[in-house]
Each structure stands twice: as C-alpha cells, then as structure tokens.
C-alpha cells in the first residue's frame, strides 16, 4: 500500500485503499496478464532493446567507465560506499515508445555503473493503475461527489531494483517490465517523490540522492477535473521545497523533451530519448561529487 500524503497546502488523497506498490515481477497482480497484441509489442520492444540498441549501450558503457574513473579520483572508498542514488522514472502515457525504450536501457546501464562504484542504487517507476480515476473515482461517485476530493486515481508504484539488490549484471528481466504497453498511464509526481524519499530515509547511507526522470508536469485528468488546475503541480513544488529544506536527501531531475527547472533546484534536459543515457551520467557525476 502506498501511504497517503498530508500537505500544508491542503493536498490530500481522497482514498489510498486502491494504491499499490509492487515489484516488477508482480505487475500482473495489478494490471492482469498481457493480451496477445500487448505481448507481441512487448516482445518487439525487448528485442529492440537487446539488439537494436546494442551499439548505443556499448557507447554508454564507455562513457560510464570514463565517468567512473573521475568519480573514483574525487571520492574516497568510504564516501562512495556511503552513497545511495535512487532513479525515479515517470511512466506516464507520454513516455510510451522510444522514451520508455531508452529509459529502460539507461536504467539497466546506470544500475551497473553505480554498483561497480560501490554505491547503492534503487530504480523505481510511478504511474497509475487506471485511466480516468479507477476505483478511487468510482468510490467518490458512489458517495455523491463531495467537493474538493483531492487526488482521485489509484497510484501504482513499481520497484525495479531495490537497495538490497547488489547484482550488477545488465539485461535484467525486471527492465523488460518497464516496456509493457499497458503500464504507462497518469503521473502524480509529488506522492511518487514522497514514496521514493521514504524508501531512501530507511537506508543507512549518509549521502542520499534522488533523481527524477520525467517528460512533463504532473497530470491526472480525474484529479484535475474536480480540483484546481495547478493542484498536482503545486503539490510537487511543495514536496520538493520541503525536501530541499530538510536537507537529508539531495534531489535533481532530468527532463526528456521537457524543462524541469521550474520544479527542481538542480535539473538537466535532453531533446531526444537517445541523449538520456549520456546526460544522466553527467548529472549523476555532478550530484555525487559536488
């Protein structure tokens, strides 16, 4: 179960009863088994990641090796071992296709890059389990649609790699699940960041870094139809500001065809999905060495 959010500005979830946190191999328990057309699309995407992106992945590994040398010269063994980096991927509908393909390939290489440095790595994703509100909105309807209901969709948070997984091999099956055509839906960023941050705060590492990878502002039609139009964006700003003020976790964002600087104190930007890997290496190096 994903925990509810309480906000000084009045943000809230109408209900958290239908929110889910699952590991990648448990997505079927929320979305059901893939129908044949989606299975064919998933197989094709995985084949593209494994074969068509092989030259791109090889180039990215070389860039990661160069960055690794610089990071090793800048940080002691103790500093590296005391660092955890959480990569939080927006899995909204607009990420479907090439963006998600390169996101999955990048996640695979980045977790190996971080683990071989002796750092700890988490790879997480966030979306919703339904379009148009799902069971949360249905419950609101059944209760005669009270005013200002708050967030009205069913969160789906996915763990692709947790901090306890020290396997650094690439091509992991978990990242195949990122490519499911039925997975991307809406993006409710503020609560996803709170979830990722809560996970980080349970870890013993002193240096905690969270990097959000997204291609747009928070959007959920069910929520925004019956709340102020900036409801989700304001909550995202509040969550990030609170995290910066608290100081226990450093946060940054990578925008994919979208500028994230309005929400995050540190941010980077790429125009095309193929630029994601190299740019993320630069951002990680910046965050862990400064």
C-alpha positions in Angstrom: 0.0 0.0 0.0 1.3 3.5 -0.9 0.9 5.9 2.0 -1.3 8.9 1.9 0.0 12.4 1.6 -0.8 15.2 4.1 0.0 18.7 2.9 0.3 22.1 4.4 -1.4 23.5 1.3 -4.4 21.1 1.6 -3.3 18.4 -0.9 -4.7 15.0 0.0 -5.7 11.7 -1.5 -9.5 11.0 -1.5 -8.6 7.4 -0.7 -5.4 5.3 -0.6 -7.3 2.0 -0.4 -6.6 1.2 -4.1 -2.9 2.4 -4.2 -0.4 -0.3 -4.9 3.4 -0.7 -4.5 4.7 -3.8 -6.4 8.0 -5.3 -7.5 8.4 -5.5 -11.3 7.5 -9.2 -11.3 4.2 -8.5 -9.6 2.8 -6.1 -12.1 0.4 -8.8 -13.4 -1.3 -8.8 -10.0 -2.4 -5.2 -10.6 -2.8 -4.9 -14.4 -3.6 -8.6 -15.2 -1.9 -10.7 -17.8 -1.0 -9.1 -21.1 -3.4 -9.7 -24.0 -1.8 -11.1 -27.2 -1.3 -7.7 -29.0 0.4 -6.2 -26.0 2.6 -9.3 -25.6 3.7 -9.1 -29.2 4.5 -5.4 -28.7 6.5 -6.1 -25.5 8.5 -8.8 -27.2 9.3 -6.5 -30.1 10.4 -3.7 -27.7 12.6 -6.1 -25.7 14.2 -7.3 -28.9 14.9 -3.7 -29.9 16.5 -3.0 -26.5 18.7 -6.1 -26.6 19.8 -5.8 -30.3 19.0 -2.5 -32.0 20.3 -0.5 -29.0 23.4 -2.6 -28.6 25.8 0.0 -30.2 24.2 2.7 -28.1 24.5 0.7 -25.0 28.2 -0.1 -25.7 28.9 3.6 -26.2 27.1 4.4 -22.9 29.2 1.8 -21.1 32.3 3.5 -22.3 31.1 6.9 -21.1 30.2 5.3 -17.8 33.7 3.9 -17.5 35.3 7.3 -18.1 33.0 8.9 -15.5 33.8 6.1 -13.1 37.5 7.0 -13.2 36.7 10.6 -12.4 34.4 9.8 -9.6 36.9 7.4 -8.0 39.5 10.2 -8.0 37.1 12.6 -6.5 35.6 10.4 -3.7 37.1 8.1 -1.2 36.0 4.5 -0.9 34.1 5.4 2.2 32.3 8.2 0.5 31.3 6.0 -2.4 30.1 3.2 -0.2 28.1 5.6 1.9 26.2 6.9 -1.2 22.8 5.8 -2.4 21.2 7.0 -5.7 17.5 6.4 -6.4 16.4 6.8 -10.0 12.6 7.5 -10.2 11.1 7.2 -13.7 7.9 8.8 -14.8 5.9 6.1 -16.5 3.0 8.2 -17.8 1.4 7.6 -21.2 3.5 10.2 -22.9 6.6 8.1 -22.1 5.4 5.2 -24.2 7.5 4.1 -27.1 11.1 5.4 -27.7 11.2 7.4 -24.4 10.5 4.3 -22.4 12.7 2.1 -24.5 15.7 4.4 -23.8 14.7 4.8 -20.2 14.8 1.1 -19.6 18.1 0.7 -21.4 19.5 3.7 -19.4 18.3 2.3 -16.1 20.0 -1.0 -16.8 23.4 0.6 -17.6 23.1 3.1 -14.7 22.5 0.5 -12.0 25.6 -1.4 -13.1 27.6 1.9 -13.3 26.6 2.8 -9.7 27.0 -0.7 -8.2 30.5 -1.1 -9.6 31.4 2.2 -8.0 30.5 0.6 -4.7 27.4 2.8 -4.4 23.8 1.7 -3.6 21.2 2.0 -6.3 17.4 1.9 -6.4 15.4 2.0 -9.7 11.7 2.9 -9.3 8.8 3.8 -11.5 5.5 5.6 -11.0 2.2 5.7 -12.8 -1.5 4.9 -12.0 -3.2 1.5 -12.4 -6.1 3.1 -14.2 -7.1 5.8 -16.6 -9.8 8.3 -15.6 -9.5 7.7 -11.9 -10.2 4.0 -11.5 -11.7 2.7 -8.3 -10.8 5.9 -6.3 -13.0 8.0 -8.6 -15.7 5.3 -8.6 -15.8 5.5 -4.8 -16.1 9.3 -4.9 -19.0 8.9 -7.4 -20.8 6.4 -5.2 -20.5 8.9 -2.2 -22.3 11.7 -4.2 -19.2 13.5 -5.3 -18.2 15.7 -2.3 -16.4 18.9 -3.2 -12.6 19.2 -3.2 -12.0 15.5 -3.1 -8.2 15.7 -3.6 -6.3 13.1 -5.6 -8.8 10.8 -7.4 -6.8 8.0 -9.0 -5.2 4.7 -8.0 -1.4 5.0 -7.6 0.9 2.3 -9.0 4.5 2.5 -7.8 6.9 -0.1 -9.1 10.3 -1.3 -7.7 12.6 -2.4 -10.5 15.7 -2.6 -8.3 15.8 -2.1 -4.5 18.7 -1.1 -2.4 19.4 -4.7 -1.3 19.9 -6.0 -4.8 23.7 -5.9 -5.5 23.6 -7.7 -8.8 25.4 -5.5 -11.4 24.7 -7.6 -14.5 22.9 -6.0 -17.4 19.9 -7.2 -19.4 17.9 -7.8 -16.2 14.4 -9.2 -16.8 12.9 -6.5 -14.5 13.6 -3.8 -17.0 11.6 -5.7 -19.6 8.6 -5.0 -17.5 9.2 -1.2 -18.0 8.2 -1.8 -21.6 4.8 -3.2 -21.1 2.3 -1.3 -23.3 -0.4 -1.4 -20.7 1.7 0.1 -17.9 2.0 3.9 -18.7 -1.0 5.9 -17.7 -1.1 9.1 -15.5 1.7 10.7 -13.4 1.2 12.0 -9.9 4.8 13.2 -9.2 4.5 14.7 -5.7 3.4 11.5 -4.0 5.9 9.4 -6.0 8.7 11.5 -4.7 7.5 11.2 -1.2 7.4 7.4 -1.7 10.9 7.3 -3.1 12.2 9.6 -0.3 10.6 7.5 2.4 12.5 4.4 1.0 15.8 6.4 1.0 15.3 7.5 4.6 15.2 3.9 5.8 18.7 3.2 4.4 21.9 3.6 6.4 23.8 5.5 3.7 24.6 9.1 4.8 24.7 10.5 1.2 21.2 10.2 -0.3 20.4 11.3 -3.8 17.1 11.2 -5.7 16.9 11.8 -9.5 13.5 12.1 -11.1 13.3 11.4 -14.9 10.2 12.9 -16.5 8.8 14.2 -19.7 6.1 16.5 -18.4 4.3 18.2 -15.5 2.1 16.1 -13.2 -1.2 15.2 -14.9 -4.2 13.1 -13.9 -7.4 14.0 -15.6 -9.7 12.6 -12.9 -8.0 14.7 -10.2 -7.6 17.9 -12.2 -11.2 17.9 -13.4 -12.6 18.4 -9.9 -9.7 20.3 -8.2 -7.8 23.5 -9.1 -5.8 23.2 -12.4 -2.5 23.6 -10.6 -3.4 21.1 -7.8 -0.8 18.5 -8.7 1.9 20.9 -9.8 1.6 22.9 -6.5 1.9 19.7 -4.5 5.1 18.7 -6.5 6.6 22.1 -5.7 5.7 21.8 -2.0 7.2 18.3 -1.8 10.5 19.4 -3.5 10.8 22.5 -1.4 10.3 20.6 1.8 12.9 18.0 0.8 15.4 20.8 0.0 14.7 22.5 3.3 15.1 19.2 5.2 18.5 18.5 3.7 18.6 14.8 4.2 18.1 14.0 0.5 19.5 15.8 -2.5 17.1 15.9 -5.4 17.5 16.6 -9.1 15.6 16.0 -12.3 16.2 15.0 -15.9 13.7 16.4 -18.4 13.1 14.4 -21.5 11.8 16.9 -24.1 10.6 19.0 -21.2 12.3 21.6 -18.9 12.1 20.6 -15.3 13.8 23.6 -13.8 10.6 25.2 -12.5 10.1 22.3 -10.1 13.6 21.2 -9.1 16.7 23.1 -7.8 19.0 21.1 -10.0 18.0 19.8 -13.4 19.2 18.7 -16.8 17.4 18.4 -20.1 17.6 16.4 -23.3 15.7 16.9 -26.5 15.6 13.3 -27.7 15.4 9.9 -25.8 18.8 8.8 -27.3 20.5 11.6 -25.3 19.1 10.4 -22.0 22.0 8.0 -21.0 24.9 10.3 -21.6 23.1 13.2 -19.9 22.2 11.1 -16.9 25.8 10.0 -16.4 26.8 13.7 -16.3 24.0 14.5 -13.8 24.9 11.6 -11.6 28.6 12.6 -11.6 27.6 16.2 -10.7 25.4 15.1 -7.9 27.7 12.6 -6.3 30.9 14.7 -6.5 29.5 18.2 -5.5 
